[in-house]
Amino acid sequence: MSDFIKKHILGALAVVDEYGRPYNVALHFSHVGDKLVWFSSPVARHSHYIAQRPAVSVVIISSDPKEAVYVETLAHKLDDTERERLLHHHAGVMGVSPDTLDAWDAYAAPLGSKDERKSTKSSHYYVYTGE
C-alpha cells in the first residue's frame, strides 16, 4: 500500500458540507507511518468542512494497471510541531519547495484496517472508525 501511494500521489478527498452534501477535491497525498497526509489552504472549503465534520473518504487511483486505494477515516489538522516535521517530506513527495507550502495547514488521517470483505486484487479498502 505504501509503495502504491508513493507512486500515485494524486487522489480525491471527499468531505461533507454544512448541508450534508458531498464535496470532492483533488489533492496530493503522502503516506507517513499509518497515516495519509496532505497540506491545504486554511481558507479552502474542504479545510472548513473537516473542522466541522472530520469524517472523510479518500481515493487514490492508477489507470495502468487499474488499481485503487479507498480509505474511510477521520481527518484532523496537525499541530505546528507535526506540521513542521512533515513539511519537507510532503514537499519532496510533491516535488515542490517547502516554501510553497508555508501558508498551508497540514492534515492527517489514519489508514485504519484493511477491509478484506470489500477488497479485491486491484481495489484495496481501508476503514478507520476512531477506535
Contacts in CASP RR format, 6 or more apart in sequence:
PFRMAT RR
TARGET T0000
AUTHOR 0000-0000-0000
METHOD contacts of the structure
MODEL  1
MSDFIKKHILGALAVVDEYGRPYNVALHFSHVGDKLVWFSSPVARHSHYI
AQRPAVSVVIISSDPKEAVYVETLAHKLDDTERERLLHHHAGVMGVSPDT
LDAWDAYAAPLGSKDERKSTKSSHYYVYTGE
1 31 0 8 1.000
1 69 0 8 1.000
1 111 0 8 1.000
1 124 0 8 1.000
1 126 0 8 1.000
2 31 0 8 1.000
2 33 0 8 1.000
4 60 0 8 1.000
4 62 0 8 1.000
4 67 0 8 1.000
4 69 0 8 1.000
4 124 0 8 1.000
5 29 0 8 1.000
5 30 0 8 1.000
5 31 0 8 1.000
5 36 0 8 1.000
5 60 0 8 1.000
5 69 0 8 1.000
6 31 0 8 1.000
6 93 0 8 1.000
7 62 0 8 1.000
8 60 0 8 1.000
8 61 0 8 1.000
8 62 0 8 1.000
9 28 0 8 1.000
9 29 0 8 1.000
9 30 0 8 1.000
9 60 0 8 1.000
9 93 0 8 1.000
9 94 0 8 1.000
10 26 0 8 1.000
10 27 0 8 1.000
10 28 0 8 1.000
10 29 0 8 1.000
10 60 0 8 1.000
11 26 0 8 1.000
11 27 0 8 1.000
11 28 0 8 1.000
11 29 0 8 1.000
11 58 0 8 1.000
11 59 0 8 1.000
11 60 0 8 1.000
11 61 0 8 1.000
12 24 0 8 1.000
12 25 0 8 1.000
12 26 0 8 1.000
12 27 0 8 1.000
12 58 0 8 1.000
12 59 0 8 1.000
13 24 0 8 1.000
13 25 0 8 1.000
13 26 0 8 1.000
13 27 0 8 1.000
13 38 0 8 1.000
13 46 0 8 1.000
13 56 0 8 1.000
13 57 0 8 1.000
13 58 0 8 1.000
13 75 0 8 1.000
14 22 0 8 1.000
14 23 0 8 1.000
14 24 0 8 1.000
14 56 0 8 1.000
14 57 0 8 1.000
14 58 0 8 1.000
14 59 0 8 1.000
15 22 0 8 1.000
15 23 0 8 1.000
15 24 0 8 1.000
15 25 0 8 1.000
15 46 0 8 1.000
15 49 0 8 1.000
15 50 0 8 1.000
15 53 0 8 1.000
15 56 0 8 1.000
16 22 0 8 1.000
16 23 0 8 1.000
16 49 0 8 1.000
16 53 0 8 1.000
16 55 0 8 1.000
17 23 0 8 1.000
17 45 0 8 1.000
17 49 0 8 1.000
18 49 0 8 1.000
18 52 0 8 1.000
23 45 0 8 1.000
23 46 0 8 1.000
23 49 0 8 1.000
25 44 0 8 1.000
25 45 0 8 1.000
25 46 0 8 1.000
27 38 0 8 1.000
27 40 0 8 1.000
28 38 0 8 1.000
28 39 0 8 1.000
28 90 0 8 1.000
28 93 0 8 1.000
28 94 0 8 1.000
29 36 0 8 1.000
29 37 0 8 1.000
29 38 0 8 1.000
29 58 0 8 1.000
29 60 0 8 1.000
30 36 0 8 1.000
30 37 0 8 1.000
30 38 0 8 1.000
30 86 0 8 1.000
30 89 0 8 1.000
30 90 0 8 1.000
30 93 0 8 1.000
30 94 0 8 1.000
31 37 0 8 1.000
31 111 0 8 1.000
32 86 0 8 1.000
32 89 0 8 1.000
32 108 0 8 1.000
34 110 0 8 1.000
34 111 0 8 1.000
34 112 0 8 1.000
35 108 0 8 1.000
35 109 0 8 1.000
35 110 0 8 1.000
35 111 0 8 1.000
36 58 0 8 1.000
36 71 0 8 1.000
36 73 0 8 1.000
36 108 0 8 1.000
36 109 0 8 1.000
36 111 0 8 1.000
37 78 0 8 1.000
37 86 0 8 1.000
37 89 0 8 1.000
37 90 0 8 1.000
37 106 0 8 1.000
37 107 0 8 1.000
37 108 0 8 1.000
38 90 0 8 1.000
38 106 0 8 1.000
38 107 0 8 1.000
39 87 0 8 1.000
39 90 0 8 1.000
39 101 0 8 1.000
39 104 0 8 1.000
39 105 0 8 1.000
39 106 0 8 1.000
39 107 0 8 1.000
40 46 0 8 1.000
40 47 0 8 1.000
40 104 0 8 1.000
40 105 0 8 1.000
40 107 0 8 1.000
41 47 0 8 1.000
41 103 0 8 1.000
41 104 0 8 1.000
41 105 0 8 1.000
42 103 0 8 1.000
42 104 0 8 1.000
42 105 0 8 1.000
47 77 0 8 1.000
47 105 0 8 1.000
47 107 0 8 1.000
50 56 0 8 1.000
50 75 0 8 1.000
50 76 0 8 1.000
50 77 0 8 1.000
50 107 0 8 1.000
51 77 0 8 1.000
54 74 0 8 1.000
54 75 0 8 1.000
54 76 0 8 1.000
55 72 0 8 1.000
55 73 0 8 1.000
55 74 0 8 1.000
56 72 0 8 1.000
56 73 0 8 1.000
56 74 0 8 1.000
56 75 0 8 1.000
56 109 0 8 1.000
57 70 0 8 1.000
57 71 0 8 1.000
57 72 0 8 1.000
57 73 0 8 1.000
58 69 0 8 1.000
58 70 0 8 1.000
58 71 0 8 1.000
58 73 0 8 1.000
58 109 0 8 1.000
59 68 0 8 1.000
59 69 0 8 1.000
59 70 0 8 1.000
59 71 0 8 1.000
60 68 0 8 1.000
60 69 0 8 1.000
61 67 0 8 1.000
61 68 0 8 1.000
61 69 0 8 1.000
62 68 0 8 1.000
65 122 0 8 1.000
66 122 0 8 1.000
67 122 0 8 1.000
67 123 0 8 1.000
67 124 0 8 1.000
68 122 0 8 1.000
68 123 0 8 1.000
68 124 0 8 1.000
69 124 0 8 1.000
69 126 0 8 1.000
70 118 0 8 1.000
70 123 0 8 1.000
70 124 0 8 1.000
70 125 0 8 1.000
70 126 0 8 1.000
71 109 0 8 1.000
71 111 0 8 1.000
71 112 0 8 1.000
71 125 0 8 1.000
71 126 0 8 1.000
71 127 0 8 1.000
71 128 0 8 1.000
72 125 0 8 1.000
72 126 0 8 1.000
72 127 0 8 1.000
72 128 0 8 1.000
73 109 0 8 1.000
73 110 0 8 1.000
73 111 0 8 1.000
73 112 0 8 1.000
73 126 0 8 1.000
73 127 0 8 1.000
73 128 0 8 1.000
74 109 0 8 1.000
74 110 0 8 1.000
74 128 0 8 1.000
74 130 0 8 1.000
75 107 0 8 1.000
75 108 0 8 1.000
75 109 0 8 1.000
76 107 0 8 1.000
76 108 0 8 1.000
76 109 0 8 1.000
77 105 0 8 1.000
77 106 0 8 1.000
77 107 0 8 1.000
78 86 0 8 1.000
78 105 0 8 1.000
78 106 0 8 1.000
78 107 0 8 1.000
78 108 0 8 1.000
82 106 0 8 1.000
82 108 0 8 1.000
83 105 0 8 1.000
83 106 0 8 1.000
86 106 0 8 1.000
86 108 0 8 1.000
87 98 0 8 1.000
87 101 0 8 1.000
87 106 0 8 1.000
88 98 0 8 1.000
90 101 0 8 1.000
90 106 0 8 1.000
91 97 0 8 1.000
91 98 0 8 1.000
91 100 0 8 1.000
91 101 0 8 1.000
94 100 0 8 1.000
109 128 0 8 1.000
110 128 0 8 1.000
110 130 0 8 1.000
111 126 0 8 1.000
111 128 0 8 1.000
112 126 0 8 1.000
112 127 0 8 1.000
112 128 0 8 1.000
113 126 0 8 1.000
113 127 0 8 1.000
113 128 0 8 1.000
114 124 0 8 1.000
114 125 0 8 1.000
114 126 0 8 1.000
115 125 0 8 1.000
115 126 0 8 1.000
115 127 0 8 1.000
118 125 0 8 1.000
119 125 0 8 1.000
END
